[in-house]
Amino acid sequence: MPSDKALRLPSYGGQAVLEGVLMRGRTNLAMAVRAPSGEIVTYEERLPNLYQSKWMKVPFIRGIISLRDSLSLGTRLLTQSANIASGEDEPLEGGALIATVLVSLTLGVGVFFVLPALLAGFADKAFQLDPWWSNLLEGVFRLLMLIVYLLLMGRVPEIRRVFAYHGAEHKTINAFEAEAEMTPDTVGLQSLVHPRCGTSFMLTLVLLSVLIFTLLGPLPLVTRLISRILLLPVISAIAYEYIRFAANWMERSAFVRWLIQPNLWLQKLTTREPSPDMLEVSITAFNLMLAAENSQASL
């Protein structure tokens, strides 16, 4: 059974943005960003009614909704944080937002799903691989591309700061779930990793794709490429449910803790130890989100 604490506390989440942190609750989200002046600029909004609908309680459907959330809403607020951090004011909305999301989605699917399938397809033709080995090779290509991508991103100074804010977000959520005091000193003692992390989701997505695509058996190259695109929402929904399951059960099950270790290891590539001022930003975002949630609940 899941722990009593897991059943009692809401599953809040968030993401790092440029010079700040976005926290998302059940009804509201809040973002805090460190402006060039040193001031913490905050932003808060109510989530669309879809996030409080019955669909968010339906397994697998809620995973697809959450994926949409991370693409559209996350992209918009990431751009907003960049404007605050740079002192500019160029809102991303309407057609520009849709175009940005579509380009990002196309590049992501192309690099991490279509390209590995294409490479494995060429290897299959050249070496007459067994379907199992061909799909396994495709999964290896996909995993290597993900790891290399994260390693390269971690070498960019601006991205390293985003990774540090990612660490601050994790520590803040962990502090809340441990019912610890929300101060930089106390929050800073928390773990850098969290089972509901987007990095864990990506690794789970990659590993599940190996299993599911192998079950499809041998396919012509074009059909193989199309299947990778069409099945992506299905695999994403399964990965989302697995991450939820692991987060709820890890405190009670040594097997689950062992099972999710690769997910936690990969997070070492996307998190850095945050500074106290970064923790202050993350705590500000969380407290603003929590206050908005409590205010909404009292209506």
Secondary structure as GFF3:
##gff-version 3
##sequence-region A 1 299
A	DSSP	alpha_helix	4	8	.	.	.	ID=ss1
A	DSSP	beta_strand	13	17	.	.	.	ID=ss2
A	DSSP	beta_strand	20	24	.	.	.	ID=ss3
A	DSSP	beta_strand	28	34	.	.	.	ID=ss4
A	DSSP	beta_strand	40	46	.	.	.	ID=ss5
A	DSSP	three_ten_helix	49	52	.	.	.	ID=ss6
A	DSSP	three_ten_helix	54	57	.	.	.	ID=ss7
A	DSSP	alpha_helix	61	68	.	.	.	ID=ss8
A	DSSP	pi_helix	69	73	.	.	.	ID=ss9
A	DSSP	alpha_helix	74	86	.	.	.	ID=ss10
A	DSSP	alpha_helix	94	109	.	.	.	ID=ss11
A	DSSP	pi_helix	110	114	.	.	.	ID=ss12
A	DSSP	alpha_helix	115	127	.	.	.	ID=ss13
A	DSSP	alpha_helix	131	153	.	.	.	ID=ss14
A	DSSP	alpha_helix	157	177	.	.	.	ID=ss15
A	DSSP	alpha_helix	184	187	.	.	.	ID=ss16
A	DSSP	alpha_helix	198	215	.	.	.	ID=ss17
A	DSSP	alpha_helix	221	230	.	.	.	ID=ss18
A	DSSP	alpha_helix	232	249	.	.	.	ID=ss19
A	DSSP	alpha_helix	254	259	.	.	.	ID=ss20
A	DSSP	alpha_helix	261	266	.	.	.	ID=ss21
A	DSSP	three_ten_helix	267	269	.	.	.	ID=ss22
A	DSSP	alpha_helix	276	297	.	.	.	ID=ss23
###
